[in-house]
Amino acid sequence: MNNERVFDYGYAGKEKKEKGIRTLFQIDRDRIIHSSAFRRMRNKTQVFGVFTLDYYRTRLTHSLEVSQIARAITSILNKKYGLTIDADLVEAVSLAHDIGHPPFGHLGEYIINEELKKATGGKFGFEANAQNIRILNFLEKKFYDSKNNKIYGINPSLKTIDGILKYKLPYSLSDKNKHFIYDNDIFILEKLHGKDFVNYLKKYSGFLNDKKNKTAKVQFFEFSRCIECQILNAADDIAYATHDIEDGVESKLIDIGGRFKVNKYLKERGRVGKDYINKIAAQADNFFLNLRNIFNIAESKEKESMHYIKVKTDLKEFFSNYISKFILNIDLEERQGGIAKMKSKRGLRKKENSFVLDAPVDFNDDSYKYALIWKNGVNLEISALKEISYRLVMENREILLNRYKAERIVRKLFSVFSDIKNIKLYPDDFQELYEFGFYGGSGKAQNGNAGFKVMCADYISGMTDMYAMKLYSSMFDARSFSDNPHA
């Protein structure tokens, strides 16, 4: 699998001409960087969206930061254990991990999935991680086979796709709400793990989707991730937990007073897993204590010279220390050892036990041999920072008000573009794709215009926040009449 691409098309001749100047994964990374989907992330929401100041993080800056953190983790693990995890592969995976996100972040993802399921009678759904794969394999039009009328996207390597695949559960075998891949991509699971893997999922799909087995489902996702995907996940968590909070402090959405709101919520949650919640609360208190110490400069009778600069540099150091601490407290353990622990763990239900132990994943393969773990309780610190970010940023009144606007925009656009009578409103390339049968294969014959609804999801999900707002305005705001509504 190391040198195999998803499709047997489009690269062999070029790679031969390059005579080894770039490796397989360097080519993947470069193709991702030069893709239009990658560029569009500069105007896609990370947390604040386009409704706030222009120096806050976007999906693009977040992906660059995740890439930098992931390379650092890779370097440390390689040196510590004598491994050969490919840093270029990890970089490619990191840069592509958010290209499938629609406008307005997870809200947009939820609405498009909801609308697409409703429009197709549940035959199709939308998921951002699954859309990453769809973009790389189809929507990013690098290779077109005119002889066979097929599009191969940028035709990435299987290893790159594996590194991005966080949820190896086909839509038809999932709960259809989140955390799935599209059924059209089941062939990728077969290439990665064999047909036995898909048969295994069919056998256990009912068990997986039972809400009582949520822990087992999480375990499955963890055990089926390669080491590159685990590194990506850790880097993503670190970036989310630190950088988004840094933006929150900069915007004054997070301040010392936020401690009381966070503690109030945690106390309400304390009825479930009290000890765990208390540990999270202690880490949250520690964050606010350190934040107060940074701003305490203002309490002195005479301000220090360069007061605001001192606060800014102290905040930078504060968050940098968090990142370094988290990176240095990542470790590995052999998965076979983890399975042995599960076998001996008392109280583990028999069905749950067999579910994990039956997984047809080769844990002797270098990519699957190790599980990435957190040391010294840093996972609790990360959870505390995420809690602070969610309660004080995502639940901020102004941001919630903007979410209502964003929801209306996405739903209205979907209602227009999911109607086949409006096909002339699509860009020329999408009209051509439909005309030449690329979306007919999505179920047109069996499900009426289901393929057209999938095209609608592809089109809207590719929009930036700003473009979606401008398009909505040009369609529904009489004041926006123009010779060129997309200008």
TIGU-76847 format. One record per residue (C-alpha): x, y, z; chain; residue number from 1. Coordinates in nm, 2 decimals, padded with zeros to 4 digits. Layout:
<fidrens>
X | Y | Z | cadena | num
X | Y | Z | A | NUM
...
</fidrens>
This chain:
<fidrens>
X | Y | Z | cadena | num
00.00 | 00.00 | 00.00 | A | 1
00.29 | 00.24 | 00.06 | A | 2
00.33 | 00.34 | -00.31 | A | 3
-00.03 | 00.28 | -00.42 | A | 4
-00.26 | 00.55 | -00.54 | A | 5
-00.64 | 00.54 | -00.51 | A | 6
-00.67 | 00.51 | -00.89 | A | 7
-00.44 | 00.36 | -01.15 | A | 8
-00.44 | 00.67 | -01.35 | A | 9
-00.26 | 01.00 | -01.41 | A | 10
00.06 | 00.99 | -01.21 | A | 11
00.29 | 00.71 | -01.32 | A | 12
00.43 | 00.89 | -01.62 | A | 13
00.49 | 01.22 | -01.44 | A | 14
00.65 | 01.06 | -01.14 | A | 15
00.89 | 00.88 | -01.38 | A | 16
00.98 | 01.20 | -01.55 | A | 17
01.06 | 01.37 | -01.21 | A | 18
01.32 | 01.09 | -01.15 | A | 19
01.26 | 01.09 | -00.77 | A | 20
01.29 | 01.47 | -00.72 | A | 21
00.97 | 01.45 | -00.51 | A | 22
00.85 | 01.16 | -00.31 | A | 23
00.49 | 01.03 | -00.34 | A | 24
00.38 | 01.22 | -00.03 | A | 25
00.55 | 01.54 | -00.13 | A | 26
00.36 | 01.53 | -00.45 | A | 27
00.03 | 01.48 | -00.25 | A | 28
00.12 | 01.77 | -00.03 | A | 29
00.20 | 01.99 | -00.32 | A | 30
-00.12 | 01.90 | -00.50 | A | 31
-00.32 | 01.98 | -00.19 | A | 32
-00.15 | 02.32 | -00.14 | A | 33
-00.21 | 02.41 | -00.51 | A | 34
-00.58 | 02.30 | -00.50 | A | 35
-00.87 | 02.55 | -00.51 | A | 36
-01.03 | 02.37 | -00.22 | A | 37
-00.72 | 02.45 | -00.01 | A | 38
-00.73 | 02.82 | -00.11 | A | 39
-01.10 | 02.85 | -00.03 | A | 40
-01.03 | 02.77 | 00.34 | A | 41
-00.90 | 03.12 | 00.39 | A | 42
-01.26 | 03.24 | 00.40 | A | 43
-01.42 | 02.95 | 00.58 | A | 44
-01.51 | 02.96 | 00.95 | A | 45
-01.28 | 02.82 | 01.22 | A | 46
-01.47 | 02.96 | 01.51 | A | 47
-01.55 | 03.32 | 01.45 | A | 48
-01.63 | 03.32 | 01.08 | A | 49
-01.64 | 03.63 | 00.87 | A | 50
-01.84 | 03.82 | 01.13 | A | 51
-01.54 | 03.93 | 01.33 | A | 52
-01.21 | 04.10 | 01.28 | A | 53
-00.98 | 03.98 | 01.00 | A | 54
-00.69 | 03.86 | 01.20 | A | 55
-00.87 | 03.57 | 01.37 | A | 56
-00.80 | 03.22 | 01.26 | A | 57
-00.97 | 03.06 | 00.96 | A | 58
-00.98 | 02.70 | 00.84 | A | 59
-00.67 | 02.78 | 00.64 | A | 60
-00.46 | 02.92 | 00.92 | A | 61
-00.58 | 02.65 | 01.15 | A | 62
-00.47 | 02.38 | 00.90 | A | 63
-00.13 | 02.54 | 00.87 | A | 64
-00.09 | 02.54 | 01.25 | A | 65
-00.21 | 02.18 | 01.27 | A | 66
00.05 | 02.09 | 01.01 | A | 67
00.33 | 02.25 | 01.21 | A | 68
00.23 | 02.08 | 01.53 | A | 69
00.19 | 01.74 | 01.36 | A | 70
00.54 | 01.76 | 01.21 | A | 71
00.68 | 01.84 | 01.56 | A | 72
00.50 | 01.54 | 01.71 | A | 73
00.63 | 01.32 | 01.42 | A | 74
00.99 | 01.43 | 01.48 | A | 75
00.97 | 01.36 | 01.85 | A | 76
00.82 | 01.01 | 01.81 | A | 77
01.07 | 00.92 | 01.54 | A | 78
01.36 | 01.02 | 01.75 | A | 79
01.23 | 00.86 | 02.07 | A | 80
01.14 | 00.53 | 01.92 | A | 81
01.35 | 00.50 | 01.61 | A | 82
01.05 | 00.51 | 01.39 | A | 83
01.02 | 00.63 | 01.03 | A | 84
00.69 | 00.80 | 01.02 | A | 85
00.69 | 01.01 | 00.71 | A | 86
00.68 | 01.38 | 00.80 | A | 87
00.57 | 01.48 | 00.44 | A | 88
00.28 | 01.24 | 00.46 | A | 89
00.18 | 01.38 | 00.80 | A | 90
00.20 | 01.73 | 00.66 | A | 91
-00.02 | 01.64 | 00.36 | A | 92
-00.28 | 01.48 | 00.58 | A | 93
-00.28 | 01.78 | 00.81 | A | 94
-00.32 | 02.03 | 00.53 | A | 95
-00.61 | 01.84 | 00.38 | A | 96
-00.80 | 01.75 | 00.70 | A | 97
-01.05 | 02.04 | 00.68 | A | 98
-01.09 | 02.10 | 00.31 | A | 99
-01.43 | 01.93 | 00.32 | A | 100
-01.58 | 02.17 | 00.57 | A | 101
-01.87 | 02.37 | 00.43 | A | 102
-01.94 | 02.74 | 00.50 | A | 103
-02.01 | 02.83 | 00.86 | A | 104
-01.83 | 02.54 | 01.02 | A | 105
-02.01 | 02.25 | 01.19 | A | 106
-02.34 | 02.44 | 01.17 | A | 107
-02.32 | 02.43 | 00.79 | A | 108
-02.22 | 02.06 | 00.81 | A | 109
-02.52 | 01.97 | 01.02 | A | 110
-02.77 | 02.17 | 00.80 | A | 111
-02.64 | 02.03 | 00.47 | A | 112
-02.66 | 01.67 | 00.61 | A | 113
-03.01 | 01.73 | 00.74 | A | 114
-03.13 | 01.89 | 00.41 | A | 115
-02.97 | 01.62 | 00.19 | A | 116
-03.12 | 01.33 | 00.39 | A | 117
-03.46 | 01.49 | 00.37 | A | 118
-03.43 | 01.56 | 00.00 | A | 119
-03.32 | 01.20 | -00.08 | A | 120
-03.53 | 01.01 | 00.16 | A | 121
-03.23 | 00.92 | 00.37 | A | 122
-03.04 | 00.77 | 00.08 | A | 123
-02.75 | 01.02 | 00.10 | A | 124
-02.60 | 01.23 | 00.37 | A | 125
-02.32 | 01.49 | 00.42 | A | 126
-02.02 | 01.47 | 00.65 | A | 127
-01.71 | 01.70 | 00.64 | A | 128
-01.45 | 01.43 | 00.69 | A | 129
-01.61 | 01.22 | 00.42 | A | 130
-01.62 | 01.53 | 00.20 | A | 131
-01.24 | 01.56 | 00.24 | A | 132
-01.21 | 01.23 | 00.05 | A | 133
-01.46 | 01.33 | -00.21 | A | 134
-01.28 | 01.65 | -00.29 | A | 135
-00.94 | 01.47 | -00.32 | A | 136
-01.08 | 01.19 | -00.53 | A | 137
-01.34 | 01.37 | -00.75 | A | 138
-01.42 | 01.74 | -00.70 | A | 139
-01.07 | 01.88 | -00.72 | A | 140
-01.04 | 01.82 | -01.10 | A | 141
-00.67 | 01.75 | -01.16 | A | 142
-00.71 | 01.43 | -01.37 | A | 143
-00.99 | 01.37 | -01.63 | A | 144
-00.99 | 01.05 | -01.83 | A | 145
-01.18 | 01.16 | -02.15 | A | 146
-01.16 | 00.81 | -02.30 | A | 147
-01.36 | 00.66 | -02.02 | A | 148
-01.53 | 00.98 | -01.90 | A | 149
-01.40 | 00.95 | -01.54 | A | 150
-01.26 | 01.21 | -01.30 | A | 151
-00.99 | 01.11 | -01.05 | A | 152
-00.95 | 01.43 | -00.85 | A | 153
-00.58 | 01.47 | -00.76 | A | 154
-00.55 | 01.09 | -00.73 | A | 155
-00.38 | 01.09 | -00.39 | A | 156
-00.20 | 00.80 | -00.24 | A | 157
-00.39 | 00.55 | -00.03 | A | 158
-00.17 | 00.64 | 00.27 | A | 159
-00.28 | 01.00 | 00.24 | A | 160
-00.64 | 00.90 | 00.23 | A | 161
-00.59 | 00.66 | 00.53 | A | 162
-00.43 | 00.94 | 00.73 | A | 163
-00.74 | 01.16 | 00.68 | A | 164
-01.00 | 00.89 | 00.74 | A | 165
-01.11 | 00.94 | 01.10 | A | 166
-01.43 | 00.75 | 01.07 | A | 167
-01.42 | 00.42 | 00.88 | A | 168
-01.79 | 00.35 | 00.88 | A | 169
-02.00 | 00.37 | 00.56 | A | 170
-02.31 | 00.60 | 00.56 | A | 171
-02.55 | 00.31 | 00.50 | A | 172
-02.41 | 00.13 | 00.81 | A | 173
-02.40 | 00.44 | 01.03 | A | 174
-02.66 | 00.63 | 01.24 | A | 175
-02.66 | 00.88 | 00.94 | A | 176
-02.61 | 01.17 | 01.18 | A | 177
-02.23 | 01.21 | 01.18 | A | 178
-01.90 | 01.03 | 01.16 | A | 179
-01.93 | 00.83 | 00.84 | A | 180
-01.78 | 00.80 | 00.49 | A | 181
-01.98 | 00.79 | 00.18 | A | 182
-02.09 | 00.46 | 00.04 | A | 183
-01.92 | 00.54 | -00.29 | A | 184
-01.59 | 00.52 | -00.10 | A | 185
-01.64 | 00.17 | 00.05 | A | 186
-01.39 | 00.05 | -00.21 | A | 187
-01.12 | 00.25 | -00.03 | A | 188
-01.19 | 00.06 | 00.29 | A | 189
-01.15 | -00.27 | 00.09 | A | 190
-00.82 | -00.15 | -00.05 | A | 191
-00.69 | -00.05 | 00.30 | A | 192
-00.82 | -00.35 | 00.50 | A | 193
-00.98 | -00.60 | 00.26 | A | 194
-01.34 | -00.71 | 00.21 | A | 195
-01.34 | -00.88 | 00.55 | A | 196
-01.33 | -00.53 | 00.71 | A | 197
-01.66 | -00.43 | 00.54 | A | 198
-01.82 | -00.76 | 00.63 | A | 199
-01.72 | -00.70 | 00.99 | A | 200
-01.89 | -00.36 | 00.98 | A | 201
-02.20 | -00.51 | 00.84 | A | 202
-02.20 | -00.77 | 01.12 | A | 203
-02.16 | -00.52 | 01.40 | A | 204
-02.34 | -00.21 | 01.25 | A | 205
-02.65 | -00.26 | 01.47 | A | 206
-02.43 | -00.29 | 01.78 | A | 207
-02.23 | 00.02 | 01.68 | A | 208
-02.53 | 00.24 | 01.63 | A | 209
-02.70 | 00.14 | 01.96 | A | 210
-02.66 | 00.45 | 02.18 | A | 211
-02.58 | 00.23 | 02.47 | A | 212
-02.26 | 00.13 | 02.30 | A | 213
-02.12 | 00.48 | 02.24 | A | 214
-01.79 | 00.38 | 02.41 | A | 215
-01.74 | 00.08 | 02.19 | A | 216
-01.80 | 00.30 | 01.88 | A | 217
-01.53 | 00.55 | 02.00 | A | 218
-01.30 | 00.25 | 02.06 | A | 219
-01.36 | 00.13 | 01.70 | A | 220
-01.28 | 00.47 | 01.55 | A | 221
-00.96 | 00.48 | 01.76 | A | 222
-00.84 | 00.13 | 01.68 | A | 223
-00.90 | 00.17 | 01.31 | A | 224
-00.69 | 00.49 | 01.27 | A | 225
-00.34 | 00.46 | 01.14 | A | 226
-00.06 | 00.64 | 01.33 | A | 227
-00.06 | 00.94 | 01.09 | A | 228
-00.43 | 00.99 | 01.15 | A | 229
-00.37 | 00.97 | 01.53 | A | 230
-00.10 | 01.23 | 01.50 | A | 231
-00.33 | 01.45 | 01.30 | A | 232
-00.60 | 01.41 | 01.56 | A | 233
-00.37 | 01.50 | 01.85 | A | 234
-00.24 | 01.81 | 01.66 | A | 235
-00.59 | 01.91 | 01.58 | A | 236
-00.69 | 01.89 | 01.94 | A | 237
-00.39 | 02.09 | 02.05 | A | 238
-00.45 | 02.37 | 01.79 | A | 239
-00.82 | 02.38 | 01.87 | A | 240
-00.77 | 02.39 | 02.25 | A | 241
-00.51 | 02.67 | 02.24 | A | 242
-00.53 | 02.88 | 01.93 | A | 243
-00.91 | 02.93 | 01.94 | A | 244
-00.89 | 03.03 | 02.31 | A | 245
-00.61 | 03.27 | 02.22 | A | 246
-00.85 | 03.43 | 01.97 | A | 247
-01.12 | 03.43 | 02.24 | A | 248
-00.89 | 03.62 | 02.48 | A | 249
-00.79 | 03.87 | 02.20 | A | 250
-01.15 | 03.94 | 02.12 | A | 251
-01.24 | 03.97 | 02.50 | A | 252
-01.50 | 03.70 | 02.47 | A | 253
-01.28 | 03.51 | 02.72 | A | 254
-01.19 | 03.70 | 03.04 | A | 255
-01.15 | 03.64 | 03.41 | A | 256
-01.52 | 03.66 | 03.47 | A | 257
-01.58 | 03.37 | 03.24 | A | 258
-01.46 | 03.14 | 03.52 | A | 259
-01.80 | 03.16 | 03.70 | A | 260
-02.00 | 03.06 | 03.39 | A | 261
-01.77 | 02.76 | 03.31 | A | 262
-01.77 | 02.64 | 03.67 | A | 263
-02.15 | 02.67 | 03.69 | A | 264
-02.19 | 02.45 | 03.38 | A | 265
-01.94 | 02.20 | 03.51 | A | 266
-02.12 | 02.17 | 03.84 | A | 267
-02.44 | 02.10 | 03.66 | A | 268
-02.26 | 01.82 | 03.47 | A | 269
-02.10 | 01.69 | 03.79 | A | 270
-02.38 | 01.45 | 03.85 | A | 271
-02.23 | 01.23 | 03.58 | A | 272
-01.87 | 01.13 | 03.64 | A | 273
-01.82 | 01.36 | 03.94 | A | 274
-01.44 | 01.29 | 03.98 | A | 275
-01.37 | 01.35 | 03.62 | A | 276
-01.56 | 01.67 | 03.61 | A | 277
-01.39 | 01.79 | 03.92 | A | 278
-01.05 | 01.74 | 03.75 | A | 279
-01.17 | 01.93 | 03.45 | A | 280
-01.29 | 02.21 | 03.68 | A | 281
-00.95 | 02.22 | 03.85 | A | 282
-00.77 | 02.26 | 03.52 | A | 283
-01.02 | 02.54 | 03.41 | A | 284
-00.95 | 02.72 | 03.74 | A | 285
-00.58 | 02.70 | 03.68 | A | 286
-00.62 | 02.85 | 03.34 | A | 287
-00.82 | 03.15 | 03.48 | A | 288
-00.57 | 03.19 | 03.76 | A | 289
-00.28 | 03.22 | 03.51 | A | 290
-00.48 | 03.45 | 03.29 | A | 291
-00.55 | 03.68 | 03.59 | A | 292
-00.18 | 03.69 | 03.67 | A | 293
-00.10 | 03.81 | 03.32 | A | 294
-00.36 | 04.09 | 03.34 | A | 295
-00.27 | 04.18 | 03.70 | A | 296
-00.01 | 04.43 | 03.57 | A | 297
-00.30 | 04.67 | 03.55 | A | 298
-00.36 | 04.65 | 03.93 | A | 299
-00.03 | 04.83 | 04.00 | A | 300
-00.07 | 05.20 | 04.08 | A | 301
00.17 | 05.30 | 03.80 | A | 302
00.14 | 05.12 | 03.47 | A | 303
00.46 | 04.96 | 03.35 | A | 304
00.60 | 05.11 | 03.04 | A | 305
00.48 | 04.92 | 02.73 | A | 306
00.19 | 04.78 | 02.93 | A | 307
-00.01 | 04.65 | 02.64 | A | 308
00.29 | 04.50 | 02.47 | A | 309
00.38 | 04.32 | 02.79 | A | 310
00.03 | 04.17 | 02.81 | A | 311
00.05 | 04.05 | 02.45 | A | 312
00.39 | 03.89 | 02.48 | A | 313
00.29 | 03.72 | 02.81 | A | 314
-00.02 | 03.58 | 02.64 | A | 315
00.19 | 03.45 | 02.35 | A | 316
00.42 | 03.28 | 02.60 | A | 317
00.13 | 03.15 | 02.80 | A | 318
-00.03 | 02.97 | 02.50 | A | 319
00.31 | 02.86 | 02.35 | A | 320
00.38 | 02.69 | 02.68 | A | 321
00.06 | 02.50 | 02.66 | A | 322
00.14 | 02.38 | 02.31 | A | 323
00.49 | 02.27 | 02.41 | A | 324
00.36 | 02.09 | 02.71 | A | 325
00.10 | 01.90 | 02.51 | A | 326
00.34 | 01.80 | 02.24 | A | 327
00.60 | 01.67 | 02.49 | A | 328
00.34 | 01.47 | 02.68 | A | 329
00.24 | 01.25 | 02.38 | A | 330
00.36 | 00.89 | 02.39 | A | 331
00.29 | 00.55 | 02.22 | A | 332
00.19 | 00.21 | 02.34 | A | 333
00.16 | -00.11 | 02.14 | A | 334
-00.20 | -00.18 | 02.04 | A | 335
-00.16 | -00.55 | 02.11 | A | 336
-00.08 | -00.45 | 02.47 | A | 337
-00.40 | -00.24 | 02.48 | A | 338
-00.60 | -00.54 | 02.36 | A | 339
-00.45 | -00.76 | 02.63 | A | 340
-00.56 | -00.50 | 02.89 | A | 341
-00.91 | -00.51 | 02.74 | A | 342
-00.92 | -00.89 | 02.76 | A | 343
-00.84 | -00.87 | 03.13 | A | 344
-01.06 | -00.57 | 03.21 | A | 345
-01.34 | -00.67 | 03.44 | A | 346
-01.69 | -00.56 | 03.36 | A | 347
-01.63 | -00.53 | 02.99 | A | 348
-01.94 | -00.67 | 02.82 | A | 349
-01.89 | -00.98 | 02.62 | A | 350
-02.03 | -00.83 | 02.30 | A | 351
-01.82 | -00.52 | 02.33 | A | 352
-01.51 | -00.73 | 02.40 | A | 353
-01.56 | -00.94 | 02.09 | A | 354
-01.64 | -00.64 | 01.88 | A | 355
-01.29 | -00.49 | 01.94 | A | 356
-01.11 | -00.82 | 01.93 | A | 357
-01.27 | -00.93 | 01.60 | A | 358
-01.16 | -00.62 | 01.42 | A | 359
-00.98 | -00.73 | 01.10 | A | 360
-00.70 | -00.47 | 01.13 | A | 361
-00.34 | -00.58 | 01.11 | A | 362
-00.19 | -00.45 | 01.44 | A | 363
00.15 | -00.58 | 01.33 | A | 364
00.15 | -00.33 | 01.04 | A | 365
00.38 | -00.03 | 01.12 | A | 366
00.09 | 00.21 | 01.05 | A | 367
-00.14 | 00.03 | 01.30 | A | 368
00.10 | -00.11 | 01.55 | A | 369
00.09 | 00.18 | 01.79 | A | 370
-00.18 | 00.38 | 01.98 | A | 371
-00.10 | 00.74 | 02.06 | A | 372
-00.16 | 00.83 | 02.42 | A | 373
-00.15 | 01.14 | 02.65 | A | 374
00.08 | 01.14 | 02.96 | A | 375
00.06 | 01.33 | 03.29 | A | 376
-00.30 | 01.42 | 03.26 | A | 377
-00.26 | 01.67 | 02.97 | A | 378
-00.58 | 01.53 | 02.82 | A | 379
-00.76 | 01.68 | 03.11 | A | 380
-00.61 | 02.02 | 03.04 | A | 381
-00.71 | 01.99 | 02.67 | A | 382
-01.06 | 01.90 | 02.77 | A | 383
-01.08 | 02.20 | 03.01 | A | 384
-00.96 | 02.44 | 02.74 | A | 385
-01.21 | 02.30 | 02.50 | A | 386
-01.48 | 02.35 | 02.76 | A | 387
-01.38 | 02.71 | 02.81 | A | 388
-01.38 | 02.78 | 02.44 | A | 389
-01.72 | 02.62 | 02.39 | A | 390
-01.90 | 02.79 | 02.68 | A | 391
-01.75 | 03.14 | 02.64 | A | 392
-01.71 | 03.16 | 02.26 | A | 393
-01.95 | 02.93 | 02.09 | A | 394
-02.23 | 03.01 | 02.33 | A | 395
-02.16 | 03.39 | 02.32 | A | 396
-02.48 | 03.58 | 02.24 | A | 397
-02.35 | 03.76 | 01.94 | A | 398
-02.21 | 03.44 | 01.79 | A | 399
-02.54 | 03.26 | 01.85 | A | 400
-02.72 | 03.54 | 01.68 | A | 401
-02.49 | 03.50 | 01.38 | A | 402
-02.56 | 03.13 | 01.37 | A | 403
-02.93 | 03.20 | 01.31 | A | 404
-02.83 | 03.41 | 01.01 | A | 405
-02.59 | 03.14 | 00.88 | A | 406
-02.86 | 02.87 | 00.92 | A | 407
-03.11 | 03.07 | 00.71 | A | 408
-02.85 | 03.13 | 00.44 | A | 409
-02.76 | 02.76 | 00.40 | A | 410
-03.12 | 02.63 | 00.41 | A | 411
-03.24 | 02.89 | 00.16 | A | 412
-02.95 | 02.82 | -00.08 | A | 413
-03.02 | 02.44 | -00.05 | A | 414
-03.39 | 02.49 | -00.13 | A | 415
-03.30 | 02.68 | -00.45 | A | 416
-03.01 | 02.47 | -00.58 | A | 417
-03.17 | 02.13 | -00.50 | A | 418
-03.45 | 02.21 | -00.75 | A | 419
-03.35 | 02.08 | -01.09 | A | 420
-03.54 | 02.36 | -01.25 | A | 421
-03.27 | 02.59 | -01.13 | A | 422
-02.98 | 02.40 | -01.29 | A | 423
-02.89 | 02.70 | -01.50 | A | 424
-02.80 | 02.88 | -01.18 | A | 425
-02.50 | 02.65 | -01.13 | A | 426
-02.15 | 02.73 | -01.26 | A | 427
-02.07 | 02.58 | -01.61 | A | 428
-01.85 | 02.30 | -01.47 | A | 429
-02.13 | 02.16 | -01.24 | A | 430
-02.38 | 02.18 | -01.52 | A | 431
-02.14 | 01.98 | -01.74 | A | 432
-02.09 | 01.72 | -01.47 | A | 433
-02.46 | 01.66 | -01.44 | A | 434
-02.52 | 01.66 | -01.82 | A | 435
-02.25 | 01.40 | -01.87 | A | 436
-02.38 | 01.16 | -01.60 | A | 437
-02.14 | 01.21 | -01.32 | A | 438
-02.42 | 01.27 | -01.07 | A | 439
-02.65 | 01.02 | -01.25 | A | 440
-02.43 | 00.76 | -01.09 | A | 441
-02.53 | 00.89 | -00.74 | A | 442
-02.87 | 00.72 | -00.77 | A | 443
-03.07 | 00.91 | -01.04 | A | 444
-03.23 | 00.60 | -01.18 | A | 445
-03.35 | 00.46 | -00.85 | A | 446
-03.41 | 00.78 | -00.65 | A | 447
-03.55 | 01.03 | -00.89 | A | 448
-03.32 | 01.33 | -00.88 | A | 449
-03.11 | 01.21 | -00.58 | A | 450
-02.79 | 01.26 | -00.78 | A | 451
-02.89 | 01.62 | -00.84 | A | 452
-02.94 | 01.68 | -00.46 | A | 453
-02.59 | 01.54 | -00.40 | A | 454
-02.45 | 01.79 | -00.65 | A | 455
-02.63 | 02.06 | -00.46 | A | 456
-02.45 | 01.95 | -00.14 | A | 457
-02.12 | 01.94 | -00.32 | A | 458
-02.17 | 02.29 | -00.46 | A | 459
-02.29 | 02.46 | -00.14 | A | 460
-02.03 | 02.29 | 00.08 | A | 461
-01.75 | 02.42 | -00.15 | A | 462
-01.86 | 02.78 | -00.09 | A | 463
-01.67 | 03.01 | 00.14 | A | 464
-01.87 | 03.19 | 00.42 | A | 465
-01.84 | 03.52 | 00.23 | A | 466
-01.94 | 03.38 | -00.11 | A | 467
-02.25 | 03.21 | 00.05 | A | 468
-02.35 | 03.54 | 00.21 | A | 469
-02.30 | 03.74 | -00.12 | A | 470
-02.49 | 03.48 | -00.32 | A | 471
-02.77 | 03.47 | -00.08 | A | 472
-02.79 | 03.85 | -00.09 | A | 473
-02.78 | 03.86 | -00.47 | A | 474
-03.07 | 03.61 | -00.48 | A | 475
-03.30 | 03.74 | -00.20 | A | 476
-03.21 | 04.10 | -00.14 | A | 477
-03.38 | 04.34 | -00.39 | A | 478
-03.12 | 04.61 | -00.30 | A | 479
-02.84 | 04.39 | -00.45 | A | 480
-02.96 | 04.41 | -00.82 | A | 481
-02.65 | 04.41 | -01.03 | A | 482
-02.52 | 04.32 | -01.38 | A | 483
-02.27 | 04.09 | -01.20 | A | 484
-02.42 | 03.95 | -00.88 | A | 485
-02.10 | 03.76 | -00.80 | A | 486
-01.87 | 04.06 | -00.83 | A | 487
</fidrens>
